[in-house]
Amino acid sequence: MGFATECIHAGQEPDPATGAIITPIFQTSTYVQEGLGRHKGYEYARTQNPTRRALEKNLAALEGGSDAYCYASGMAATNAVLTLVKAGQRVVVSDNVYGGTHRLFTKVLAHYGVEFAFLEASDAGAFDAAAGRFDLLWIETPTNPLMKVCDIAALSAVARKRNALLVVDNTFMSPALQRPLALGADIVVHSTTKFLNGHSDSVGGVAVVKDPAHAQWLQFYQNAAGAILSPFDSWLVLRGTKTLALRMRQHEENGKRVAEYLRGQAKIRKVYWPGFTDHPGYVVQRRQASGFGSMISFDLGSREAAARLLETVRLCSLGESLGGIETLISHPATMTHAGYTQAERDALGISDGLVRISVGCEDAEDILADLQRALDAV
Ligand SMILES: Cc1ncc(COP(=O)(O)O)c(C=O)c1O
């Protein structure tokens, strides 16, 4: 089946009891059993829920995995995957990731005897030479917020040489544009809060795996730690993925229009978007993804200029998050990447003048008019 068909149908059958075409929200905490040890495969709703399971099967199909497990947030999914690592092991991370991922790794999981190192990973050869020993490599591509492109296939070879796992946070691209498991990654993580749900009305996360041993552990951990995705949120994300292929086409078209517009503006010092032919990652992005996405960052030169723009936009909503059908705009230094110290942000190039936009599905002319009005005020 094609991708759009999988989006709409994978994991979902008409409800056997009623024929309802849409998987119901199984809002129950437990299931009545017929006798001791005799039940329909459902015992307790932390452990199994049919709505969540339908979503997990849907997302496994979209990412080309063997199975998937949904958690209460993207961070809960990230945390679940990191329980595959044991004390004494070393995790290497691409050097500008979502601030919450950096915070979880450095301020929480480092307490448990796991070593974390953050390294530039957009040149796989240089990364291989610099990385040393590691047991798990965690990357985002394009990276957040500087849109560096990491070569998934090359980095999977680098990880395999060390017998290490490669995990890709595919939140920025979604499986509509990029399928890391087919390129050699072992696990894909998403904040389903973003493009997968797509409607800015749910928080959730998923880990998609190919190895049955990883599936077994992540399911065990889901039940053991209990940070599961609720039935209602599972249903919302299932509804969201039905239109993923459609929405991503519009995001892609609008992203290109906005990136090209921003690049032509004298008040903007630099625009970060992997679809520019002179972007250092353009060739890799073209090879490994079917689009460039609608995440764009741009540098206005100062915090004051960024604040002026962000306080003047109206259609583009100032807020944390991304991937909604609505255009969202944010200030990485004080919002998504506030967990980094000023020195860390300076070293990475996340300047105070940097603005990140997640271009939505509105009419492109309206988004451009809003940005123009705000730029005029800077
Ligand atoms: C790339 C990326 N990964 C993970 C997360 C965390 O997801 P959540 O907010 O659903 O916990 C985010 C949140 O912004 C993100 O942007």
The ligand as a Gaussian input file, in Angstrom:
#p B3LYP/6-31G(d) Opt

LIG

0 1
 C       12.532000      17.331000      18.184000
 C       11.777000      17.120000      19.471000
 N       11.890000      15.954000      20.111000
 C       11.226000      15.717000      21.276000
 C       10.426000      16.682000      21.843000
 C        9.720000      16.407000      23.152000
 O        8.391000      16.108000      22.928000
 P        7.204000      16.397000      23.975000
 O        7.082000      17.879000      24.117000
 O        6.025000      15.745000      23.347000
 O        7.596000      15.746000      25.261000
 C       10.270000      17.914000      21.206000
 C        9.406000      18.955000      21.795000
 O        9.380000      20.079000      21.386000
 C       10.973000      18.139000      19.980000
 O       10.884000      19.313000      19.340000

